[in-house]
Amino acid sequence: MTDENRKANIADEPARASEAFREARTLLGATLPNGAVPRSYYAVFHLRRAALLSRDTDPKTHAGAIHLFNLHLIRPGILPAFNKLLSGLQRARELADYDATVVFTHDEASAFISDVETFDTAVRTLLAREGWT
């Protein structure tokens, strides 16, 4: 991937994250917290992907993305430890999507959205500081 393509891909990911985040907030506002949880996850997914692309890393799986994010951005201290958010939100998304017995409350989905806002700010700040966006 050329630097120009990588920069374009890095710019596209936060845009997709913004859309997923708007969807999460809209679903939460419509009292649909089970729908808000997966959309919150995908907002994080796209932001995490942008951050990894800035490290010239393109993960092939969701679990691999969490591992690589930890390896390239959290362990070196570039970003704060978001491990609990990343793994917890991935698990919550799986439960919301695939386990009909799990029901998330408004407060639980709202807490995820609040955590995603913190993650969003940290990743966007990093990308801007490094000149990617």
N, C-alpha and C positions, 0 to 999 in steps of 0.2 A: 504494500500500500504506500502510495506517495504521501509526502507531508501534506500536500494540498488536499488529497482525498481524506486523509486522517483528520485534518482540521474540519472539513465539511461534515464528516461523520460525527465528530465530537460536538459540533454545533447542533446537529440534528437530534442527538439523544436528549439534551435538556428540553428541547421543544416538545418531544414526545413525553417526557416526564411531566412537563407543565400540563399537557392535555390529560394525562392519567390522574394527576393531582386534582384538576378541576372536576373530573368525573367522580373522584372519591368524595370531594366536598359536596358535590351535588347529590350524590347518593345518600350521604350522611344527612344532609338537609331534608331529604325526602323520606327520612326515617327508614333507610335501607342499609343498616350497618354491615350486613353480610356482603353486600355488594361493594361497600366502601373499602373493606379490608383488602381484597385483591387489587383494586385499583391503586391503593396506597403502595402495595408491594411493587406494582409495575412502575410507579413513579420512581421508587428507589432503584429498581432494576435498571432503568434507563440512565439515571444519574451515575450509578455505579459503573455502568458500561462506558459512559463518557470519561469518567476518571481513569478507568483501565486503558482505554484507547490513548489517553494522554501519556501513558507509560508504554505505549506500543505493544499492548497486551490485549488480545481478543479472546475471551473465554468461550468455551464451547458448551458449557452446561451452567445451570443456575448455581449448583453447588461449587463448581469450579470458579465461578465469578466471585463467590464469597471468599473462597480460599485465596485467590489471587489478589483480591482487594486487601485482605489482611496482610498478605505477604509484601505487596508493593506500596501500600499507602498507610496502613495502621502500624505495623511493626516498626517501620522507619520513623514513625512519629510525624508523618506528613499530615495526617488527619487523625482526629481523636478516635478512640476505640468505639466503633459502632457495631461491634460483633454481636452484642445482644439484640440490637435492633434488626440487623441483617438476618440472622438465623431465626429470630422470633417471628419476624414478619413473613419470612418465607414459609415457616410452619403454619402460621395463621392463614396465609393465602391458600395453602393446600387444604386445610381444614374447611375453610369457607367454600372452596370450590368442590370438594370431594366428599365431605362428611355431613350428611343431612342432619345428623343429630347435634351438630355444633351450631350454636346460635351466639353471635357476638352482640353485645349490648352497644347502645349508643356511646356510652362512656369508654368502652374498650376501643371501639373504632376511632373515637375522637382522640384518645391517647396515642394511637398509632399515627394519626394524621399530625398531631403535634410533634411527635418524634421525627416524622418525615420532613416537616418544616425545618427542623434543626439540621438534618442531613442535607437537605436541599441547599441551605445557606452555605454550609461548609464546602460542599462540592463545587457549587457555582463560584464561590470566592476563590477556591484553589484554581479552577480553570481560568478565571479572569486574571488572577495574579500571574499565572504562567503564560498568558497571552493566547490561550486557545479560544476564548470567546470574547 
